[in-house]
Amino acid sequence: MLQEKKSFFEIILNIGACNDDSEALRLKKSSLIIVPLIIGPAAFIWGILYVFLDQYLSASIPLSLFLIYGIFIPVKI
């Protein structure tokens, strides 16, 4: 099971990488994928907390960031 998780993360980190890419370029491409995967859910939670506090304008910023990342990741796949 651990091997399956490792292979899943390797697949996600290698999205957009080509076989002839250098290690530096692979690192840049994988960081472009991993940052939205970390920040996206955090922005969603942040925005929902603002919604529960009836701060709709403040909630629009992190929720729009979540939507932008939600559009960005499938485009990269």
Z-matrix of the N, CA and C atoms (Angstrom, degrees):
N
C 1 1.449
C 2 1.522 1 110.68
N 3 1.317 2 116.92 1 -38.40
C 4 1.458 3 120.34 2 177.70
C 5 1.521 4 110.70 3 -63.36
N 6 1.325 5 116.43 4 -37.65
C 7 1.463 6 120.51 5 178.16
C 8 1.525 7 111.00 6 -64.62
N 9 1.349 8 116.76 7 -37.31
C 10 1.459 9 120.30 8 178.43
C 11 1.519 10 110.93 9 -65.14
N 12 1.331 11 117.57 10 -41.65
C 13 1.461 12 120.89 11 177.73
C 14 1.514 13 110.52 12 -65.11
N 15 1.332 14 116.70 13 -40.32
C 16 1.458 15 120.06 14 179.65
C 17 1.526 16 110.06 15 -63.75
N 18 1.314 17 116.85 16 -41.81
C 19 1.452 18 119.06 17 179.92
C 20 1.525 19 110.96 18 -68.38
N 21 1.346 20 118.34 19 -34.71
C 22 1.464 21 121.67 20 177.23
C 23 1.527 22 110.52 21 -62.73
N 24 1.338 23 116.79 22 -45.21
C 25 1.459 24 120.04 23 179.19
C 26 1.524 25 111.73 24 -67.78
N 27 1.310 26 117.94 25 -34.59
C 28 1.461 27 120.44 26 176.39
C 29 1.521 28 110.78 27 -64.97
N 30 1.322 29 116.64 28 -39.24
C 31 1.463 30 120.21 29 178.01
C 32 1.526 31 110.17 30 -63.82
N 33 1.319 32 116.75 31 -44.62
C 34 1.464 33 120.28 32 -179.92
C 35 1.522 34 111.09 33 -64.86
N 36 1.333 35 117.11 34 -42.57
C 37 1.464 36 119.91 35 -178.45
C 38 1.519 37 112.50 36 -70.29
N 39 1.310 38 118.02 37 -22.09
C 40 1.458 39 120.68 38 -178.87
C 41 1.526 40 113.21 39 -96.63
N 42 1.329 41 117.15 40 12.80
C 43 1.462 42 120.08 41 176.64
C 44 1.533 43 108.20 42 -63.80
N 45 1.300 44 115.81 43 127.10
C 46 1.458 45 121.09 44 178.21
C 47 1.509 46 114.69 45 84.81
N 48 1.309 47 118.82 46 -5.20
C 49 1.461 48 121.38 47 -179.80
C 50 1.528 49 109.85 48 -84.80
N 51 1.306 50 115.43 49 139.06
C 52 1.461 51 121.48 50 176.58
C 53 1.522 52 109.10 51 -103.44
N 54 1.310 53 115.81 52 162.35
C 55 1.457 54 120.12 53 -179.27
C 56 1.528 55 112.83 54 -66.00
N 57 1.312 56 117.35 55 -29.80
C 58 1.460 57 120.16 56 -177.16
C 59 1.531 58 113.50 57 -94.17
N 60 1.330 59 118.05 58 10.71
C 61 1.465 60 121.73 59 177.37
C 62 1.527 61 110.42 60 -74.67
N 63 1.327 62 115.28 61 145.61
C 64 1.465 63 119.75 62 174.81
C 65 1.526 64 109.16 63 -75.41
N 66 1.318 65 115.84 64 167.38
C 67 1.469 66 119.91 65 179.85
C 68 1.530 67 111.16 66 -63.54
N 69 1.329 68 117.11 67 -37.10
C 70 1.466 69 120.59 68 179.49
C 71 1.532 70 110.67 69 -64.59
N 72 1.318 71 116.22 70 -41.56
C 73 1.464 72 120.05 71 179.50
C 74 1.527 73 110.76 72 -69.06
N 75 1.320 74 117.69 73 -38.16
C 76 1.464 75 120.83 74 175.82
C 77 1.528 76 110.90 75 -62.15
N 78 1.323 77 116.58 76 -39.74
C 79 1.462 78 120.85 77 178.22
C 80 1.524 79 110.79 78 -63.83
N 81 1.325 80 117.00 79 -42.26
C 82 1.467 81 120.55 80 178.27
C 83 1.528 82 111.34 81 -63.28
N 84 1.330 83 115.77 82 -43.86
C 85 1.462 84 119.41 83 -179.38
C 86 1.521 85 111.64 84 -66.61
N 87 1.322 86 116.99 85 -39.74
C 88 1.464 87 118.82 86 -179.80
C 89 1.526 88 111.26 87 -70.17
N 90 1.326 89 117.47 88 -32.61
C 91 1.466 90 118.87 89 177.52
C 92 1.526 91 111.18 90 -70.25
N 93 1.330 92 117.68 91 -29.49
C 94 1.461 93 120.57 92 175.33
C 95 1.522 94 111.72 93 -67.87
N 96 1.307 95 117.15 94 -22.12
C 97 1.460 96 121.08 95 177.54
C 98 1.522 97 111.09 96 -90.89
N 99 1.322 98 117.39 97 -40.98
C 100 1.469 99 120.47 98 -172.49
C 101 1.532 100 112.26 99 -73.86
N 102 1.312 101 118.02 100 -32.19
C 103 1.473 102 119.93 101 -179.04
C 104 1.532 103 111.50 102 -64.09
N 105 1.338 104 119.72 103 -48.41
C 106 1.470 105 117.61 104 176.85
C 107 1.525 106 113.48 105 -64.76
N 108 1.329 107 117.38 106 -29.99
C 109 1.466 108 119.34 107 178.44
C 110 1.523 109 111.95 108 -67.83
N 111 1.309 110 117.39 109 -27.19
C 112 1.466 111 121.23 110 178.23
C 113 1.530 112 110.85 111 -87.51
N 114 1.322 113 116.43 112 -46.18
C 115 1.459 114 120.91 113 -174.19
C 116 1.534 115 112.00 114 -76.34
N 117 1.329 116 117.41 115 -32.12
C 118 1.463 117 120.82 116 -177.54
C 119 1.520 118 113.99 117 -57.01
N 120 1.333 119 118.91 118 -55.76
C 121 1.471 120 118.93 119 178.50
C 122 1.529 121 113.20 120 -63.46
N 123 1.332 122 116.67 121 -34.61
C 124 1.467 123 119.05 122 177.67
C 125 1.526 124 110.39 123 -65.22
N 126 1.330 125 117.25 124 -39.31
C 127 1.464 126 120.87 125 178.35
C 128 1.527 127 110.80 126 -66.40
N 129 1.324 128 116.68 127 -36.70
C 130 1.470 129 120.30 128 178.08
C 131 1.528 130 110.55 129 -63.40
N 132 1.314 131 116.97 130 -47.04
C 133 1.473 132 120.86 131 179.27
C 134 1.520 133 110.32 132 -63.04
N 135 1.313 134 116.44 133 -42.79
C 136 1.464 135 122.28 134 179.12
C 137 1.533 136 110.06 135 -59.81
N 138 1.327 137 116.62 136 -45.91
C 139 1.459 138 120.88 137 -179.13
C 140 1.522 139 112.49 138 -66.80
N 141 1.327 140 116.54 139 -40.48
C 142 1.466 141 120.10 140 179.01
C 143 1.530 142 110.72 141 -64.84
N 144 1.309 143 117.07 142 -37.32
C 145 1.470 144 119.56 143 176.59
C 146 1.526 145 110.78 144 -61.63
N 147 1.335 146 116.84 145 -41.10
C 148 1.464 147 119.47 146 176.63
C 149 1.527 148 111.34 147 -64.90
N 150 1.325 149 117.70 148 -37.34
C 151 1.464 150 120.41 149 178.76
C 152 1.528 151 109.90 150 -63.36
N 153 1.332 152 116.87 151 -43.09
C 154 1.459 153 119.90 152 178.53
C 155 1.528 154 112.29 153 -64.51
N 156 1.317 155 116.48 154 -25.40
C 157 1.460 156 120.64 155 177.66
C 158 1.532 157 112.36 156 -91.22
N 159 1.335 158 117.07 157 9.41
C 160 1.465 159 124.42 158 179.82
C 161 1.517 160 112.96 159 60.44
N 162 1.307 161 116.98 160 32.56
C 163 1.463 162 122.80 161 176.22
C 164 1.537 163 107.78 162 -107.51
N 165 1.328 164 116.47 163 74.92
C 166 1.461 165 121.00 164 -170.84
C 167 1.522 166 112.92 165 -69.75
N 168 1.303 167 117.49 166 -37.34
C 169 1.463 168 119.29 167 178.50
C 170 1.526 169 110.50 168 -66.60
N 171 1.308 170 116.34 169 -42.26
C 172 1.464 171 119.79 170 177.18
C 173 1.518 172 111.67 171 -66.59
N 174 1.314 173 117.80 172 -31.98
C 175 1.468 174 121.89 173 179.29
C 176 1.517 175 111.69 174 -71.81
N 177 1.327 176 116.69 175 -24.48
C 178 1.460 177 119.43 176 -176.58
C 179 1.531 178 112.33 177 -66.49
N 180 1.310 179 117.94 178 -28.92
C 181 1.470 180 120.34 179 -177.97
C 182 1.527 181 111.14 180 -68.79
N 183 1.339 182 120.35 181 -57.51
C 184 1.463 183 118.10 182 179.98
C 185 1.531 184 113.27 183 -68.11
N 186 1.325 185 118.13 184 -31.68
C 187 1.460 186 118.80 185 178.90
C 188 1.524 187 111.60 186 -70.15
N 189 1.322 188 117.45 187 -35.06
C 190 1.463 189 118.90 188 175.21
C 191 1.529 190 110.76 189 -68.73
N 192 1.308 191 117.24 190 -35.22
C 193 1.467 192 120.72 191 174.74
C 194 1.526 193 110.14 192 -62.58
N 195 1.329 194 116.73 193 -42.03
C 196 1.456 195 121.38 194 177.17
C 197 1.528 196 110.54 195 -61.03
N 198 1.328 197 117.52 196 -42.35
C 199 1.461 198 120.60 197 179.32
C 200 1.525 199 111.92 198 -66.83
N 201 1.323 200 116.46 199 -39.76
C 202 1.468 201 119.96 200 178.28
C 203 1.521 202 110.11 201 -62.86
N 204 1.317 203 117.45 202 -45.01
C 205 1.463 204 120.36 203 177.47
C 206 1.524 205 111.07 204 -65.90
N 207 1.328 206 117.68 205 -34.45
C 208 1.446 207 121.08 206 177.35
C 209 1.527 208 112.68 207 -65.48
N 210 1.310 209 116.11 208 -28.08
C 211 1.474 210 120.59 209 176.17
C 212 1.525 211 109.72 210 -84.30
N 213 1.325 212 117.29 211 -36.26
C 214 1.467 213 122.08 212 -174.98
C 215 1.526 214 112.06 213 -66.63
N 216 1.314 215 118.12 214 -43.50
C 217 1.473 216 120.99 215 -174.05
C 218 1.529 217 111.23 216 -66.19
N 219 1.344 218 121.09 217 -48.25
C 220 1.472 219 117.27 218 178.76
C 221 1.532 220 113.36 219 -63.98
N 222 1.317 221 118.07 220 -27.97
C 223 1.460 222 120.30 221 177.84
C 224 1.529 223 109.97 222 -67.22
N 225 1.349 224 116.66 223 -36.84
C 226 1.459 225 120.07 224 179.10
C 227 1.522 226 111.88 225 -72.15
N 228 1.333 227 117.90 226 -25.99
C 229 1.463 228 120.64 227 -178.91
C 230 1.501 229 107.75 228 -74.82
